[in-house]
Amino acid sequence: EEHGIGPVPGGSLYPALLRLERLGHLRAEWRAGQGGPGRKYYALTSAGRAALDEQRAAWRRFAGRVEHVLAGVAA
């Protein structure tokens, strides 16, 4: 949300995190809470970093193509 993409509902976020964990892209660790329940912390694995790099490149190609189309519409 702080980056301007709006709030991400827990009903969307946690299934996505679980899917990425099952794919081996994330590792999870439970840590004791300070005065409350424990929390699950996530970190990228090396496979996750590689997948992120691939998806980042794919997104940039896609965004570039969309920009090209939009530039043609605006002309």
N, C-alpha and C positions, 0 to 999 in steps of 0.2 A: 504494500500500500504506500509506503514511504517513497517509492520510486515512480509513483504516478499511474500505476496500472489498476488501482482500485483494490478493494478487499478481496481476498480469496477465501471462499467459504470452506470450513473444515470438511464438509461433505465432498469437496473436490480435492482438497489438498492431501488429506490422509490416505485416501485410496491411491493417489498418484505416488506418494512416498512409498507405500507398501509395494506397489508394482515395481518401482525402481529398485527397491531392496531385493525383491524376488529375482529380478534380472541380474543382480550382482553389481548394480551401478552405485548403490549406497550401502553403507554399513550403519547399523543402528546400535545405540548403547543407552541403557537405562541409567539414569543418575538420580540419586536421592534428592528430593526437593528440600528447600530451606523453609521449614515451617508449613509445608504443604505436600501434596502428592509428588511422587517421582515424575521425572520427565524423560522423554526419549529424545536423544540427540542424534543427528545424522551427519555423515561425512561421505564425500565422494570416494569411491574406490578408483583404482587405476583404470578399470574397465569403464567406470562412470565418467572419468575424465576424457577418455577416448571417445565415448559416445557423445559427450557434450561438445567436443571439438567438431565431430562430424555433423551434429545437428546445428551447431552455430554456423558452419559453412553452408549447409543447406538453406538455413534461414536467410543468410545474406544473399544467396543466389535468388531465392524467391522474392525477397524484398527489392532487390535490384530490378527484377523483371516487372514487378508491380509499379515501381517508380517509372520505368520506361513506358508502360501502358498509360499511366496517369499523365506523364509529360506529353504524350500524343493527344490525349483528350483535352488538355489545357491549351494546346496550340491552336 
